[in-house]
Amino acid sequence: MKKPNHPPFNEWLLAGELLTPEQNQSLQEHLHSCPECSQLQAAWTEVHFQFHTREQLAPAPGFTSRLQQRLLIQHARRQRRNSWVLFFGASLMALIILSVVAWQVTQIFNSPASLISGLVYLWTLSFAISEQLTNFLWGIVRFLPSITLIGLVLFVGVCSLMSVLWLVTYRQLISARRVVTW
């Protein structure tokens, strides 16, 4: 249906606001002379009547549980997809790092035997480091729920003390007066 181009009258018909007496009289005069606006008013009145007289439908039985189930499935799929993206991203980064390390190792070693033994060493070292890092992080994750405020303050204090001791020791080791000449 083509929308009539009668600017104030269209807005007055469809807005649903109360009109001033002058606007109402002007609208009524226009409706008597314009069949398109009269038809629009009749259609809008019917739509308004249908909205207010029809009974609101209730959702089908089990709708909420089906929706929740669908949302849980979508969440699980999204989480699985994110896990795979993270896995492939980490694998790609590891492959790039391994390629760079392998290229640098080939520049250092001349014989294939030393190259292969160096690669085997790096491979096993990377697995050992990743396993130790995983164990360390799981230990922290398991320990975190049992930390109280006092424990957290003590932990931060001990870490600060260790940092200061490390800095003092490092400074003592690199100072000029501690260098021993043979």
Z-matrix of the N, CA and C atoms (Angstrom, degrees):
N
C 1 1.446
C 2 1.514 1 108.16
N 3 1.311 2 117.08 1 131.79
C 4 1.450 3 122.82 2 -179.32
C 5 1.525 4 108.99 3 -76.71
N 6 1.333 5 115.34 4 130.30
C 7 1.453 6 120.30 5 -178.72
C 8 1.519 7 108.90 6 -78.84
N 9 1.338 8 117.85 7 124.99
C 10 1.458 9 119.65 8 179.41
C 11 1.523 10 110.64 9 -65.54
N 12 1.302 11 114.92 10 150.64
C 13 1.454 12 120.56 11 -176.83
C 14 1.517 13 109.27 12 -104.66
N 15 1.305 14 117.00 13 72.46
C 16 1.447 15 122.50 14 178.11
C 17 1.524 16 106.46 15 -126.74
N 18 1.344 17 117.39 16 85.80
C 19 1.465 18 122.07 17 -165.70
C 20 1.520 19 116.81 18 -48.16
N 21 1.325 20 122.34 19 -60.98
C 22 1.468 21 115.44 20 -173.75
C 23 1.519 22 112.23 21 -72.42
N 24 1.328 23 117.62 22 -30.01
C 25 1.457 24 120.35 23 -175.24
C 26 1.527 25 111.45 24 -71.41
N 27 1.338 26 116.82 25 -39.96
C 28 1.470 27 119.76 26 176.50
C 29 1.516 28 110.54 27 -60.69
N 30 1.317 29 116.49 28 -45.66
C 31 1.460 30 120.29 29 -179.74
C 32 1.526 31 110.72 30 -63.55
N 33 1.318 32 117.45 31 -41.58
C 34 1.456 33 120.45 32 -179.07
C 35 1.533 34 111.23 33 -65.85
N 36 1.336 35 116.04 34 -38.44
C 37 1.465 36 119.78 35 -179.09
C 38 1.537 37 111.84 36 -67.53
N 39 1.321 38 115.84 37 -42.64
C 40 1.464 39 120.06 38 -171.44
C 41 1.520 40 113.97 39 -93.47
N 42 1.333 41 118.59 40 -14.18
C 43 1.463 42 120.74 41 -174.72
C 44 1.520 43 112.25 42 -72.64
N 45 1.305 44 118.50 43 -35.45
C 46 1.446 45 120.78 44 -178.91
C 47 1.518 46 113.22 45 78.09
N 48 1.313 47 117.95 46 13.39
C 49 1.459 48 121.68 47 179.49
C 50 1.530 49 108.93 48 -94.69
N 51 1.328 50 115.08 49 159.92
C 52 1.454 51 119.76 50 176.68
C 53 1.525 52 108.90 51 -73.78
N 54 1.324 53 114.76 52 138.35
C 55 1.464 54 120.20 53 -178.77
C 56 1.529 55 109.55 54 -102.10
N 57 1.301 56 114.50 55 155.21
C 58 1.465 57 118.78 56 173.98
C 59 1.523 58 107.80 57 -70.26
N 60 1.304 59 118.67 58 161.22
C 61 1.473 60 119.93 59 179.28
C 62 1.534 61 112.30 60 -58.74
N 63 1.319 62 117.68 61 -35.91
C 64 1.473 63 119.93 62 178.69
C 65 1.527 64 110.44 63 -67.54
N 66 1.323 65 116.24 64 -42.62
C 67 1.471 66 119.83 65 179.79
C 68 1.531 67 110.14 66 -65.79
N 69 1.321 68 116.61 67 -40.90
C 70 1.457 69 120.94 68 179.95
C 71 1.528 70 110.73 69 -63.33
N 72 1.333 71 117.84 70 -42.82
C 73 1.457 72 120.96 71 178.86
C 74 1.520 73 110.38 72 -65.30
N 75 1.345 74 117.05 73 -42.30
C 76 1.466 75 120.88 74 178.85
C 77 1.532 76 110.63 75 -63.18
N 78 1.338 77 116.69 76 -40.79
C 79 1.473 78 120.85 77 178.86
C 80 1.524 79 110.63 78 -64.65
N 81 1.332 80 117.91 79 -44.90
C 82 1.477 81 121.06 80 -179.96
C 83 1.526 82 111.03 81 -62.04
N 84 1.328 83 117.42 82 -40.12
C 85 1.469 84 120.69 83 177.70
C 86 1.518 85 110.09 84 -63.72
N 87 1.338 86 116.00 85 -42.30
C 88 1.464 87 119.67 86 -179.42
C 89 1.532 88 110.43 87 -66.25
N 90 1.318 89 117.65 88 -40.19
C 91 1.469 90 120.58 89 179.98
C 92 1.529 91 111.43 90 -63.65
N 93 1.320 92 118.73 91 -33.43
C 94 1.456 93 120.97 92 178.14
C 95 1.521 94 111.54 93 -70.05
N 96 1.338 95 116.19 94 -27.51
C 97 1.468 96 118.82 95 -176.00
C 98 1.535 97 113.14 96 -100.61
N 99 1.336 98 118.70 97 -14.25
C 100 1.474 99 120.86 98 -174.95
C 101 1.521 100 109.95 99 -119.12
N 102 1.352 101 117.92 100 110.86
C 103 1.469 102 119.97 101 -179.71
C 104 1.537 103 112.36 102 -68.67
N 105 1.334 104 117.95 103 -31.57
C 106 1.472 105 119.60 104 -179.94
C 107 1.523 106 110.70 105 -64.76
N 108 1.325 107 117.22 106 -45.61
C 109 1.467 108 120.56 107 179.44
C 110 1.521 109 110.94 108 -68.56
N 111 1.335 110 118.05 109 -34.64
C 112 1.466 111 120.67 110 176.82
C 113 1.524 112 110.28 111 -64.11
N 114 1.331 113 115.96 112 -41.55
C 115 1.458 114 120.59 113 178.52
C 116 1.539 115 109.88 114 -65.99
N 117 1.342 116 117.12 115 -40.42
C 118 1.457 117 121.15 116 177.83
C 119 1.527 118 110.55 117 -63.01
N 120 1.335 119 117.43 118 -41.26
C 121 1.460 120 120.41 119 179.40
C 122 1.529 121 110.63 120 -65.48
N 123 1.331 122 116.59 121 -41.86
C 124 1.471 123 119.85 122 179.60
C 125 1.534 124 110.52 123 -63.99
N 126 1.341 125 116.87 124 -42.66
C 127 1.466 126 120.54 125 -179.82
C 128 1.527 127 110.40 126 -66.04
N 129 1.321 128 116.23 127 -42.30
C 130 1.467 129 120.02 128 -179.90
C 131 1.530 130 111.23 129 -66.59
N 132 1.304 131 116.88 130 -37.63
C 133 1.460 132 120.40 131 177.63
C 134 1.521 133 109.95 132 -64.81
N 135 1.335 134 117.67 133 -40.59
C 136 1.466 135 121.52 134 178.41
C 137 1.529 136 111.14 135 -64.78
N 138 1.335 137 116.77 136 -43.45
C 139 1.470 138 120.31 137 178.47
C 140 1.524 139 109.55 138 -62.03
N 141 1.323 140 116.64 139 -46.17
C 142 1.460 141 121.32 140 179.52
C 143 1.531 142 110.40 141 -60.31
N 144 1.320 143 116.91 142 -42.13
C 145 1.460 144 122.00 143 178.80
C 146 1.529 145 110.32 144 -63.05
N 147 1.343 146 117.04 145 -45.13
C 148 1.466 147 121.31 146 -179.21
C 149 1.531 148 111.34 147 -62.71
N 150 1.330 149 116.82 148 -40.73
C 151 1.462 150 120.17 149 179.22
C 152 1.524 151 111.79 150 -63.12
N 153 1.318 152 117.33 151 -37.43
C 154 1.454 153 120.04 152 -174.79
C 155 1.522 154 113.93 153 -89.28
N 156 1.327 155 117.94 154 -16.84
C 157 1.470 156 118.87 155 -178.06
C 158 1.521 157 112.80 156 -102.89
N 159 1.292 158 118.67 157 -20.10
C 160 1.468 159 120.40 158 -178.39
C 161 1.525 160 110.30 159 -76.52
N 162 1.318 161 114.02 160 146.71
C 163 1.458 162 119.82 161 177.60
C 164 1.533 163 108.39 162 -78.72
N 165 1.301 164 114.39 163 136.68
C 166 1.462 165 118.62 164 -179.80
C 167 1.519 166 108.59 165 -73.64
N 168 1.328 167 115.85 166 132.12
C 169 1.451 168 120.67 167 -177.44
C 170 1.520 169 110.35 168 -79.97
N 171 1.296 170 115.76 169 140.23
C 172 1.463 171 121.65 170 175.30
C 173 1.526 172 108.15 171 -88.12
N 174 1.320 173 116.94 172 151.69
C 175 1.468 174 118.65 173 177.45
C 176 1.524 175 110.77 174 -65.39
N 177 1.302 176 115.02 175 157.47
C 178 1.462 177 120.75 176 179.75
C 179 1.531 178 109.35 177 -62.48
N 180 1.325 179 116.83 178 151.52
C 181 1.468 180 119.47 179 179.24
C 182 1.526 181 110.90 180 -57.63
N 183 1.319 182 116.31 181 135.20
C 184 1.459 183 121.17 182 179.30
C 185 1.509 184 114.31 183 82.58
N 186 1.323 185 118.08 184 6.84
C 187 1.465 186 121.06 185 -177.49
C 188 1.525 187 111.29 186 -59.90
N 189 1.326 188 116.62 187 -45.87
C 190 1.458 189 120.78 188 -176.96
C 191 1.514 190 111.12 189 -63.21
N 192 1.311 191 117.05 190 -44.35
C 193 1.467 192 119.66 191 -179.27
C 194 1.530 193 111.00 192 -67.28
N 195 1.343 194 116.87 193 -38.23
C 196 1.470 195 119.16 194 177.18
C 197 1.522 196 110.69 195 -65.21
N 198 1.330 197 117.06 196 -40.93
C 199 1.458 198 120.63 197 179.27
C 200 1.528 199 110.75 198 -64.42
N 201 1.331 200 116.34 199 -44.24
C 202 1.464 201 119.38 200 178.28
C 203 1.520 202 111.35 201 -63.11
N 204 1.315 203 116.94 202 -40.61
C 205 1.467 204 121.14 203 178.36
C 206 1.523 205 110.50 204 -62.97
N 207 1.333 206 116.07 205 -43.91
C 208 1.465 207 119.89 206 179.31
C 209 1.528 208 110.94 207 -63.56
N 210 1.328 209 116.30 208 -40.48
C 211 1.472 210 119.79 209 178.36
C 212 1.521 211 111.34 210 -65.21
N 213 1.332 212 116.94 211 -38.69
C 214 1.466 213 119.89 212 176.84
C 215 1.524 214 111.21 213 -64.35
N 216 1.327 215 116.66 214 -41.35
C 217 1.466 216 120.38 215 178.72
C 218 1.521 217 110.38 216 -64.45
N 219 1.341 218 116.81 217 -43.63
C 220 1.468 219 119.75 218 177.98
C 221 1.515 220 111.23 219 -62.45
N 222 1.331 221 116.80 220 -40.31
C 223 1.464 222 120.22 221 178.68
C 224 1.528 223 110.49 222 -63.88
N 225 1.332 224 116.97 223 -42.64
C 226 1.462 225 120.40 224 179.26
C 227 1.522 226 110.74 225 -64.03
N 228 1.339 227 117.40 226 -40.91
C 229 1.468 228 120.73 227 178.06
C 230 1.521 229 110.77 228 -63.97
N 231 1.336 230 115.92 229 -43.62
C 232 1.465 231 119.84 230 179.86
C 233 1.530 232 110.40 231 -63.75
N 234 1.325 233 115.99 232 -40.26
C 235 1.461 234 119.57 233 179.43
C 236 1.527 235 110.48 234 -67.37
N 237 1.323 236 117.43 235 -40.21
C 238 1.463 237 121.03 236 178.13
C 239 1.532 238 110.21 237 -64.55
N 240 1.346 239 116.06 238 -42.76
C 241 1.461 240 119.57 239 178.25
C 242 1.529 241 110.83 240 -63.08
N 243 1.319 242 117.35 241 -42.97
C 244 1.459 243 120.30 242 178.65
C 245 1.529 244 111.45 243 -63.64
N 246 1.331 245 116.07 244 -36.06
C 247 1.469 246 119.45 245 177.13
C 248 1.521 247 110.84 246 -63.90
N 249 1.334 248 116.29 247 -43.54
C 250 1.458 249 119.00 248 178.81
C 251 1.525 250 111.66 249 -65.72
N 252 1.325 251 116.96 250 -39.78
C 253 1.467 252 119.92 251 177.71
C 254 1.520 253 110.04 252 -62.03
N 255 1.323 254 116.49 253 -43.41
C 256 1.464 255 120.33 254 178.27
C 257 1.521 256 110.61 255 -63.92
N 258 1.328 257 116.80 256 -43.13
C 259 1.461 258 120.37 257 179.37
C 260 1.524 259 111.37 258 -61.48
N 261 1.340 260 116.91 259 -48.15
C 262 1.459 261 119.06 260 -178.89
C 263 1.528 262 111.82 261 -68.54
N 264 1.334 263 117.20 262 -35.23
C 265 1.460 264 119.97 263 176.17
C 266 1.517 265 111.46 264 -63.92
N 267 1.336 266 116.35 265 -45.08
C 268 1.469 267 120.27 266 178.12
C 269 1.522 268 110.46 267 -65.46
N 270 1.336 269 116.75 268 -39.23
C 271 1.466 270 119.77 269 178.32
C 272 1.518 271 111.13 270 -64.24
N 273 1.321 272 116.76 271 -40.82
C 274 1.458 273 120.41 272 178.17
C 275 1.523 274 111.11 273 -63.80
N 276 1.333 275 116.01 274 -43.73
C 277 1.470 276 119.33 275 177.99
C 278 1.527 277 110.62 276 -62.86
N 279 1.326 278 117.03 277 -41.93
C 280 1.465 279 120.37 278 178.60
C 281 1.527 280 110.55 279 -63.74
N 282 1.317 281 116.65 280 -39.48
C 283 1.459 282 120.33 281 178.59
C 284 1.525 283 111.06 282 -65.09
N 285 1.308 284 116.60 283 -41.43
C 286 1.471 285 120.06 284 178.32
C 287 1.523 286 110.27 285 -64.35
N 288 1.327 287 116.48 286 -45.89
C 289 1.474 288 120.06 287 179.50
C 290 1.516 289 110.33 288 -63.18
N 291 1.330 290 116.32 289 -43.21
C 292 1.463 291 120.07 290 178.69
C 293 1.522 292 111.19 291 -62.97
N 294 1.316 293 117.55 292 -38.64
C 295 1.463 294 120.66 293 177.94
C 296 1.523 295 111.53 294 -64.61
N 297 1.321 296 116.64 295 -42.22
C 298 1.468 297 119.83 296 178.51
C 299 1.517 298 110.62 297 -65.23
N 300 1.337 299 115.83 298 -43.56
C 301 1.465 300 119.51 299 178.68
C 302 1.522 301 110.12 300 -63.90
N 303 1.322 302 116.85 301 -42.41
C 304 1.471 303 119.85 302 179.40
C 305 1.521 304 110.93 303 -63.02
N 306 1.315 305 117.04 304 -40.09
C 307 1.462 306 119.72 305 178.20
C 308 1.529 307 110.72 306 -64.41
N 309 1.336 308 116.48 307 -42.83
C 310 1.460 309 119.16 308 178.79
C 311 1.522 310 111.35 309 -66.47
N 312 1.324 311 117.35 310 -36.98
C 313 1.462 312 120.70 311 178.66
C 314 1.519 313 110.24 312 -65.62
N 315 1.326 314 117.87 313 -39.08
C 316 1.468 315 119.44 314 178.49
C 317 1.528 316 111.24 315 -65.54
N 318 1.308 317 117.19 316 -26.95
C 319 1.467 318 120.24 317 177.11
C 320 1.525 319 111.13 318 -75.15
N 321 1.333 320 117.04 319 -28.90
C 322 1.466 321 120.89 320 -177.45
C 323 1.521 322 111.49 321 -83.34
N 324 1.330 323 117.00 322 -47.22
C 325 1.461 324 121.16 323 -174.55
C 326 1.531 325 110.48 324 -90.67
N 327 1.341 326 113.71 325 141.37
C 328 1.467 327 118.75 326 179.62
C 329 1.519 328 112.16 327 -96.11
N 330 1.310 329 117.44 328 -38.48
C 331 1.464 330 119.40 329 -176.14
C 332 1.529 331 110.41 330 -95.16
N 333 1.324 332 117.46 331 150.17
C 334 1.467 333 120.80 332 179.41
C 335 1.530 334 112.93 333 -64.94
N 336 1.311 335 117.58 334 -31.45
C 337 1.469 336 119.75 335 -178.53
C 338 1.530 337 110.37 336 -65.96
N 339 1.313 338 116.89 337 -45.01
C 340 1.463 339 119.38 338 179.92
C 341 1.534 340 110.15 339 -68.73
N 342 1.327 341 115.89 340 -33.43
C 343 1.464 342 119.89 341 176.74
C 344 1.522 343 110.94 342 -64.75
N 345 1.329 344 116.96 343 -46.85
C 346 1.465 345 121.14 344 -178.72
C 347 1.529 346 110.52 345 -65.47
N 348 1.330 347 116.43 346 -42.78
C 349 1.468 348 118.34 347 179.36
C 350 1.534 349 110.63 348 -65.73
N 351 1.319 350 117.54 349 -35.74
C 352 1.471 351 120.85 350 177.16
C 353 1.521 352 110.93 351 -66.36
N 354 1.336 353 117.06 352 -40.96
C 355 1.454 354 120.37 353 178.42
C 356 1.520 355 111.68 354 -66.50
N 357 1.326 356 117.28 355 -41.16
C 358 1.459 357 120.79 356 177.46
C 359 1.521 358 109.77 357 -62.39
N 360 1.335 359 116.18 358 -41.83
C 361 1.462 360 120.25 359 178.16
C 362 1.534 361 110.59 360 -61.83
N 363 1.319 362 117.62 361 -46.15
C 364 1.465 363 120.64 362 179.58
C 365 1.528 364 110.82 363 -63.60
N 366 1.314 365 116.49 364 -39.70
C 367 1.459 366 120.97 365 -179.85
C 368 1.527 367 110.69 366 -62.90
N 369 1.325 368 116.58 367 -49.48
C 370 1.463 369 119.26 368 -179.95
C 371 1.526 370 111.16 369 -68.03
N 372 1.317 371 117.31 370 -35.51
C 373 1.457 372 120.71 371 178.27
C 374 1.534 373 110.77 372 -64.38
N 375 1.336 374 116.34 373 -40.73
C 376 1.466 375 118.89 374 179.33
C 377 1.529 376 111.06 375 -64.58
N 378 1.336 377 117.51 376 -38.97
C 379 1.458 378 119.82 377 177.00
C 380 1.521 379 111.24 378 -66.34
N 381 1.322 380 116.58 379 -41.72
C 382 1.464 381 119.43 380 179.92
C 383 1.524 382 111.00 381 -64.66
N 384 1.320 383 116.27 382 -42.63
C 385 1.465 384 120.01 383 179.45
C 386 1.526 385 110.49 384 -64.70
N 387 1.330 386 117.16 385 -44.02
C 388 1.463 387 119.14 386 -179.62
C 389 1.525 388 111.19 387 -64.70
N 390 1.333 389 117.41 388 -37.02
C 391 1.454 390 120.01 389 178.39
C 392 1.527 391 111.10 390 -67.37
N 393 1.326 392 116.29 391 -43.23
C 394 1.466 393 119.67 392 178.40
C 395 1.517 394 111.50 393 -65.08
N 396 1.329 395 116.70 394 -40.04
C 397 1.454 396 120.67 395 178.48
C 398 1.521 397 110.62 396 -65.22
N 399 1.314 398 117.02 397 -40.99
C 400 1.463 399 120.93 398 177.43
C 401 1.529 400 110.76 399 -62.57
N 402 1.331 401 116.93 400 -45.79
C 403 1.463 402 120.40 401 178.24
C 404 1.522 403 111.14 402 -61.72
N 405 1.319 404 116.92 403 -41.37
C 406 1.465 405 121.04 404 179.23
C 407 1.527 406 111.03 405 -62.99
N 408 1.343 407 116.56 406 -47.10
C 409 1.460 408 119.89 407 -179.25
C 410 1.517 409 112.11 408 -65.61
N 411 1.339 410 118.16 409 -39.61
C 412 1.457 411 120.33 410 177.36
C 413 1.517 412 110.61 411 -65.00
N 414 1.331 413 116.52 412 -35.90
C 415 1.459 414 119.68 413 176.25
C 416 1.514 415 111.53 414 -62.69
N 417 1.322 416 116.25 415 -41.53
C 418 1.463 417 120.32 416 178.07
C 419 1.525 418 110.16 417 -66.04
N 420 1.324 419 117.24 418 -43.26
C 421 1.467 420 120.81 419 -179.29
C 422 1.520 421 110.68 420 -63.02
N 423 1.333 422 117.41 421 -40.36
C 424 1.458 423 120.08 422 178.91
C 425 1.525 424 112.00 423 -70.89
N 426 1.328 425 116.16 424 -28.42
C 427 1.460 426 120.75 425 -177.35
C 428 1.520 427 112.43 426 -82.28
N 429 1.322 428 118.01 427 -28.20
C 430 1.464 429 121.24 428 -173.83
C 431 1.526 430 115.09 429 -57.90
N 432 1.329 431 121.35 430 -42.79
C 433 1.465 432 119.00 431 -178.11
C 434 1.531 433 113.74 432 -63.33
N 435 1.334 434 118.28 433 -23.46
C 436 1.455 435 120.16 434 -177.06
C 437 1.528 436 112.91 435 -91.02
N 438 1.325 437 118.12 436 2.29
C 439 1.458 438 121.15 437 -178.72
C 440 1.525 439 109.44 438 -79.03
N 441 1.328 440 115.64 439 129.20
C 442 1.457 441 120.89 440 173.66
C 443 1.518 442 108.03 441 -100.68
N 444 1.306 443 116.67 442 177.90
C 445 1.461 444 120.55 443 179.97
C 446 1.518 445 110.76 444 -63.56
N 447 1.322 446 117.61 445 -41.70
C 448 1.465 447 120.66 446 179.22
C 449 1.526 448 109.89 447 -65.54
N 450 1.313 449 116.42 448 -41.87
C 451 1.462 450 119.83 449 178.13
C 452 1.517 451 111.66 450 -63.04
N 453 1.322 452 116.93 451 -39.20
C 454 1.463 453 120.72 452 178.63
C 455 1.521 454 110.77 453 -65.34
N 456 1.332 455 116.55 454 -41.70
C 457 1.468 456 120.29 455 178.33
C 458 1.524 457 109.94 456 -63.79
N 459 1.329 458 117.46 457 -43.70
C 460 1.466 459 120.50 458 178.03
C 461 1.523 460 111.43 459 -63.47
N 462 1.325 461 117.03 460 -40.73
C 463 1.465 462 120.67 461 179.45
C 464 1.524 463 111.04 462 -62.68
N 465 1.331 464 116.67 463 -45.74
C 466 1.465 465 120.27 464 178.64
C 467 1.520 466 110.03 465 -64.19
N 468 1.321 467 117.08 466 -38.89
C 469 1.463 468 120.43 467 178.35
C 470 1.509 469 112.02 468 -63.64
N 471 1.316 470 117.08 469 -44.90
C 472 1.466 471 120.89 470 179.53
C 473 1.526 472 110.10 471 -64.17
N 474 1.339 473 116.90 472 -42.92
C 475 1.472 474 119.56 473 177.95
C 476 1.527 475 110.85 474 -62.11
N 477 1.314 476 117.63 475 -39.91
C 478 1.462 477 120.90 476 178.83
C 479 1.518 478 110.36 477 -65.31
N 480 1.330 479 117.13 478 -43.51
C 481 1.457 480 120.96 479 178.76
C 482 1.518 481 111.04 480 -62.28
N 483 1.329 482 116.29 481 -43.05
C 484 1.468 483 119.99 482 178.64
C 485 1.523 484 110.95 483 -62.92
N 486 1.324 485 117.13 484 -38.99
C 487 1.461 486 120.60 485 178.75
C 488 1.514 487 111.05 486 -64.65
N 489 1.332 488 116.79 487 -43.03
C 490 1.466 489 120.25 488 178.70
C 491 1.517 490 110.26 489 -64.55
N 492 1.336 491 117.65 490 -44.16
C 493 1.467 492 120.23 491 178.17
C 494 1.525 493 111.49 492 -61.15
N 495 1.328 494 116.38 493 -40.81
C 496 1.459 495 119.46 494 178.98
C 497 1.530 496 110.77 495 -63.37
N 498 1.346 497 116.47 496 -44.12
C 499 1.468 498 119.83 497 179.49
C 500 1.527 499 111.70 498 -63.50
N 501 1.324 500 117.18 499 -41.97
C 502 1.473 501 120.47 500 178.99
C 503 1.521 502 110.01 501 -64.35
N 504 1.324 503 117.16 502 -44.61
C 505 1.461 504 120.44 503 179.39
C 506 1.519 505 110.78 504 -64.03
N 507 1.285 506 117.68 505 -42.62
C 508 1.469 507 121.78 506 178.65
C 509 1.522 508 110.52 507 -61.91
N 510 1.304 509 116.45 508 -43.20
C 511 1.469 510 120.04 509 179.76
C 512 1.527 511 110.81 510 -65.69
N 513 1.324 512 116.54 511 -39.76
C 514 1.460 513 119.96 512 178.62
C 515 1.527 514 110.94 513 -64.53
N 516 1.334 515 115.90 514 -38.20
C 517 1.458 516 119.48 515 -178.45
C 518 1.522 517 112.93 516 -70.59
N 519 1.300 518 117.91 517 -31.24
C 520 1.465 519 118.82 518 -176.54
C 521 1.524 520 113.21 519 -99.23
N 522 1.327 521 116.87 520 -1.42
C 523 1.473 522 117.53 521 179.60
C 524 1.524 523 109.69 522 -69.46
N 525 1.321 524 117.54 523 151.62
C 526 1.460 525 123.96 524 -174.65
C 527 1.522 526 112.16 525 -66.51
N 528 1.302 527 119.59 526 -33.79
C 529 1.470 528 121.02 527 -176.36
C 530 1.524 529 112.00 528 -72.95
N 531 1.338 530 118.46 529 -16.68
C 532 1.451 531 120.72 530 -179.65
C 533 1.523 532 112.75 531 -91.80
N 534 1.337 533 117.61 532 -3.64
C 535 1.445 534 120.40 533 -178.77
C 536 1.521 535 108.30 534 -74.94
N 537 1.314 536 115.65 535 127.52
C 538 1.464 537 121.13 536 -179.19
C 539 1.519 538 107.96 537 -104.43
N 540 1.298 539 116.18 538 128.98
C 541 1.478 540 120.11 539 176.83
C 542 1.503 541 108.33 540 -101.81
N 543 1.244 542 116.87 541 139.32
C 544 1.465 543 122.10 542 -178.31
C 545 1.485 544 111.31 543 -97.00
